[in-house]
Amino acid sequence: MGAVQGPHVTTHKFFGATYLLDQIGNKLGLIDDLKQCFPENWNKLLSIAYFFILDDNSPLYMFEQWDKITKHPFNSNISSQRSSEIFSSITDEERYKFFRLQGDRRIETEYWAYDITTISSYSKKLEQVQYGKNKENDRLPQLNLALLFGEDSGLPFYYRKLAGAIPDVKTIRILLHELNAFGFSNVKLAMDRGFYSAKNISDLFREDLKFLVGVKKSTNFAKDAIESALPQMWKYSLYNSNMNLYGVTVPGQWDYKEIEGNKESPSIQQPISMHVFYNNQMDIDETNHFFKQIDQLSNELISGKRKEMNEKSYGKYFKITMGHDSTIDITPNDEQIFETRKDYGFVILLTNEKMDAFTAMKLYRAKDVAEKAFGHLKERLNMRRMLVSSELSLEGKLFVQFIALILVSYINKKMHDNNIYRKYTMAKLLKKLNLIECFEKPGFKMQLGEILKEQKEIYISLGIDPPESS
């Protein structure tokens, strides 16, 4: 594969998978947007993105070998040094222009899922790499990556790099500022409970944005919502057998104040809906887990092997008395144990858009497109631990991996929608297509090798016309 180039030499390379990526890029306007933002380097950026997708987990110095056997947009080698130079050349202005162009192509009526993941790094030179709450319990320092996805399209169109120690809830204000700077209107955000705070909800109202957000059950707001829903919760008419959930909508009001300069306006009330759900199996699972913790605490007290980190819990869940013979008498504090577990099995969603409870839950569950995308970034696109050593290289590599993520997300959505995962993993599907070869000789049109019926069916199921010899 990949004969030595020469004026009278026919070259043959793998073609089928990069053809697929080319066609997806054209369909999504990705290639046009890259040409507009990066007229000098668009094909190099695409080729590196293709390498990340098709030769997953391989370091960039392996690009030379990949280039020899694969047809790709740049169609020539890009050395490690050259790829670093390309990464470092990408400016914020170019990236944000690309975000705006891609964002304009998204359907404004769909909800946009917003979520954050942690990326570990070996580098100690990057300013935003810090120790923080790592979502995968990795002991390395980290940076955070925020992603914005269209829930219906399944496609990302914005990301932002964050310092590793910044909690999720603190990121909303900057997100709102940047969405406003992009000129995006009619925005609808779907977020998990890690982003809930009274301040964030008020900010969303001030920006006149629609939202659907989970609420932590430990908050007084959530407890009040559950209390309001309980009288009607167990009606059969409020049960959805497909979701295995009871769902009750509790109407309410949200108070906030507009801020102009250093002045606050009088309180404004806006209507909200609190959708309260109950799942019996979740209740059982959470209760069993909690009772096992209570058993563990009891055993520690009886054995005298108390742990310092559990001292508050001993006093909270047990009444402990000392006998005259220095024995310890422990009695479970049933009232407190009940108080802790009474909200198990419940989920609370808050929204300022009119919809029924189960429509809200369907939308909320759809936000896991972002979580799946994080899996693709870390596994298929080799982003679990970053190895770059400079800020500019990091920014550039993140951007190219983001380009790759757009393409991978399109494939993932089509594979889910058409049940293709029953037969193929994404890796196997791409390898199956990549067996298709192309043959090129100066002065002649490119010719294709044999294309099997099964390969044609894959292209069609992904919404792409199979390739034909020119």
N, C-alpha and C positions, 0 to 999 in steps of 0.2 A: 504493500500500500504506500502510495506517495512516492512515485519515481522521481529521480533527480530532474530538476527543471532544466530545460534546454529548448532551443528553437524548433527542434523536430521531435520532441519527446512528448508522448501522451502521458498525462498525469491522471491518476484516479484516486479519489478521496471519498471518505464517508460524507454523506450529504443529507440523508433523510431527516435527521433531528434538527439540524441547523435550518433546513428548509421550513420545518414546522415553526421554529422560533421566528424566522423572517416573516412568515405569513401572519403570525399572531401580532408581531410588532407593527405590521402595516395595518392590520384590522383595528388595533387599539389606538392608532395614531402615534404610537410610541416612537417609531423611526422618524416620522415627520417632525415631532417635537424635539428629538435629539438633534436632528439636522439644523433646526432653527436655533437651538441654544448652543450647540457645539459644532459649528460648521467645519472645523479643522479636525476634530477628533471623534465625531459621532460613530464612525465605523470601528474605531479602536475600542471605544467604550462598549459597544455592542459585542465585539468579539471576546473581550474579557468577561462580560456578563454571560455569554454562551459557554465559555470555559468553566465558569463557576457552576453552571447548571449541569453540564454534560460530563465534566471530569471532576465531580464533587469530591471534596476533601483533599484534592491534590494542591500542593503549593504552586505559586505562580511560575517558579522556575521550570515547571513541567510544561508550560505553554508551548515551548519550542517543539517538543515531541508531539503534542496535540495538533499543532499547526501542520505538521508534515503529513498527517493522515486525515485531516478534517477541513472541509470547505467552510469558510466563515466570512463575515462581511469585510474585514480588513484583508484577509487571505494572505497574510505574511506573518512572520514571527514578531512577537512583542516581548522583548527581554524583560527580566525582572526590574532592571534599572529603568527601562523606558516606561514600564507600567507605573512605577513609583513617581516618575516625572509627570505622567498623565494624571495620576491621582492628585498630586500636589498642585496641578494647574487649574483644577476646578474651583471656581469662585462661588461665594455665597449668592451673588447676583444671578449667576447662571443656574444654580440649583433652584433658587426661588422662582425664576422664570419658568423652569421646567415644571415645578409644582403647580404653578398657576395654569399652565397650558393643559396639564393632565387633569387638574381639578375641574376645569371648564368642560371637560369631556364627560364628567361623571353626571349621573342623573341627580338633579337637585332635590327631587322629592324623596329620595331614599334616606334612611338613617345612616349615619356615619359612625362606625364603631371606633372607639378610642381606647387604646390600652398601652401598657408599658411592660417591657421585659428587661431583664438584667443580662449584660454581656460581660463575662470575666475577661481580664487582661493580664498578661505577664509583664507588661510595660509599667515602669515606675516614673516615666517621663511625661506621661499624658496628664494634663491638669485636671480633667474631669474623671479620671480613674481614681475612685475612692472606695473605702470600705463602707458598706451599707447593708441593708436588709436584702440578702441575696435570695431570690425566689426559687433557686435550685440548690440552696445550701452549699454552694461552692465557697471555699475559704479564700479564694483570690480576691483582690480588689476588683472593682467593677465600674462600668458606666451603664447608664440606663438609656434605652431606646424607646421613644414613643412613636406609635404608628396610628394612622387614620385610614380606615377602610370603608368602602361602600358595601353595605350589607347585602344588597341585591346583586351587585356586579361581582362582589368578592374580590375587588381589586384595590390595592393601596394607591394613594396619591400624595401622601405627605409623611415625612418622618422628622423627628428632631432628636438630636443627641443631648443627653442630660447628665449632669454630675451624678455619680453613683450613690451619693448619700441623700438625694432629694426624694422624699416620699411622693407617691402618686398624687395625693390630694393637693399638693402644692403646685402642680403643673398646669392647672386649668386656666389660670389668668393669662399666661403667656400664649397658650393655645388660642384663646379667644382673640388676643391681640393679633396673632399672625393670621387667623382666618379673616379678620377684619381687613388686615393689610392686603390680603390676596383679593379682596373684593367679593368674597363668597357670601351670598345671601341665601335665605331660606334654609339655613343649616339646621340639621336635626342630629343630635349626638346621643349615642347609646353607650353607657359606661357602667362598669361594675361598681360595687359598693365601696371599693377603695378610694373612689373619687368623690364620695358624698361628704359634703360639709355644708352647713348653713351658708357660709360665705360663698362657696361655689354655686349653690343654687341661686342665691341672690345675684351673683355676677351673670349667670346665664339669663336671668330675667332682664337684667339691665341691658344686655346685648340683644334682647328680643329673639333669642334662639329657642327652638324646641328641644326637649331633652327627655330621655328615659334613663333613669339611674337607679341602681340598687341601693338599699338603705341598710346599714348595719343594725342587727336586732338589738344591740346593746344600747342604742340611742333611745332617749325618751320619746322622740318622734315616732320611732318604729313601735315601741311598746304601746303608745296611745292608739296607733293605727290597728294593731292586733286586737286591742281591747274593744275598739269600735266595731270590728268585723265579727267578733266571736258570736254575737247573738244570732246571726244568720249564716254562719260559716258552713254548717253541716247539711244544708239543703241539697237534695239531689239535683235540683235545677242549676246549682252552682258548681257541679262537678263535671270535669272534662276527662272522659275515660281514656282518650288518646294521650293526654299529658299526665294522667294519674294525679290530678290536682283539683282541690277545691279552690275557687277564686272569687273574691269579693272586692268590689270597688267602693272605696270610701271617699266621698268628695271632701274637699277642704279648701283652705285659703293659705296663701304664702304671703307673709309680710316682709317687705324690704324697703329700702330707701334709695332714691336716686342720689348720686353724688355729683355735684358740680363744683369743681375746684376743691376747696376745703369745707364746703357747706353741704349739709344733708337736707334733702327735701322731707316733707312730712311722709309718714308711712304710706306705702302703696300696697293694696291687697290684690293678689292675682289668684284665679282659680287653679287648683291642682287636683290631681286624682292620685290616691294611694291605693294601689292594687295589692291586696293581701292574699297570699296563697298558702295552702297547707298540703303537705305530702306525708302520708302515714308512714311509708317506708323510711323517709328521711328522719322522721321523728324517732322511729325505732332504732335506726343506726346511730343517731346522735346520742340517744339515751343510753344505749349499750356502751358506747365509747365513754360517756361521762361516768357511768356506774363502775366501769373498770378502773377509772381514775380514782373514784371514791374507795374502791376495794384496795387499791395500791396504797393510798393514804392511810387507810385503817391498818394495813399490815405493817407499815412503817412505824406507826404509833405503838402497836402491840409489841413489836419486836424491839422497840427502843432505838431503831435505826432511822432516826429522823433526819431529814434533809433540809438544809438551810433555805433552799429555794422554795420549799413547800410550807414554810412556817405559817404564812398567811392563810393558806388553804386549810391547815389543820384547825386553826381557830374559827374559820368560816363554816366548815362543814361538820365539826364535831364539838360536843361539849365534853371537856376533859377535866376530870377531877382526880385528886390524889387520895388514896385510901390511907388509913392509919398505919398499915403495914408496908407503906411505900409502893403499893401496887397502883397501877393506872386504870381508871375506869373511863372508858370512852363511850359516848352515846351519840349516834348520828343526829345531826341537826336537820330533821326532816323538813322543817319549814323552809330553811334556807336552800336545801337540796331541791325542793319543789320549785322555789322561786327561780333557781338557776335554769331548771330544765323546762319550765312551763312554755317557753317560746320555741322549743325545738320543733322542727318540721315546718316552720313558717319561713316564707320569703316575702319581702316587701319591695315593691317597685314604685317609684315616684315619677310622675310625668305631668307636663303642662299641655299635652295634646289630647284631644278627645279620642278615646278608643276603649273598647271593652277589655276586661282583665286578660283574657286568653290571647287576644291580639297583641297586647303588651308583652306577655310572656314569650310569645313566638318571636317577636322582634328582639327581645332581650337575649333569648337563646341564640339568635342568629349572630350576635356579636362575637361568638367564638371563632369567626373567621380570622380575627386578629390573633387569637391564641394558636390557631393552626398555622398562621403565617410565621409566628415566632418559631414554631417547630421546623418549618422549611428553612428559615434563616440560619438556624443553629445546626441543623443536620445536613440538609442537601447543599446549602450554600456556605458551609464551613465557617460559621460565624459564632460558634459557641465560645471560643476564646480568641481574642484578637492578638495578632503578633506584630502589628505595625509599631513603629517607634517614634513617629512624629505626628503632631496634630493635623497637618495638611494631608499626610498620607492616610490617616484615619478617616478624615472627612471624605476624601476621594474614594477610598475603598468602600465605605458605607454607601456612598451614592451609587456606585456600580453594582453593589450587591442589591440595592433597592431596585435598580433597573431589572436585575435578574428576578427579583421577587415578584414584580409585576407579571412577567412572563410565566413564572411558575404558578402564580395564583390563578391565572387564566386556565392553565392546564388542570389544576386541582379542582376548580369549580366545574369544568366540563366533565371531568372524571367522576365527580360526585353526582352531578345532575343526571348523567347517563349510565350510572352503575358500572363504570369501567373498572373501578377498584375491585370488583368481584373477580376479575380475570387477571388484572395487571397491577403491580405497584407502579408508581411513577417512574422509578428507575428502570424497570423491565420494559415499560412502554417506550421510553426514549431509546433504549438499546435496540428494541425491535425495529424502530424506525431508522435508526442510525446505520443499520446494515445496508440500506440503499446507497449505492455508489453513484458518483458522477465521473464522467470521462471528458477531459478537455485536451485540445491540441490547438496550437496557434493556427488561425485561419479557418477553423472549423467550429460549428456550433457545438455547445455542450450536449453530451448524450448521457442518458441515465441507464443504470443497470436495471435488472429485473425488479419489478414491484409486485409483491404478492397480494392476493385478494385481502388477506388479513391486514396487511399494512394499509391498503386503501380504506378499509373499513375504520381503522383507527383514525386516520385523517378526517374522514367524514364525521365520525362521532365527536370529534373535537371542533367541528364547525369550519374545517379547512379543506379546500379542494386538493386532491392528491396531485403530486408533481407530474409534469409531462416533459418529455424531451423537447427542447426548443428547435 
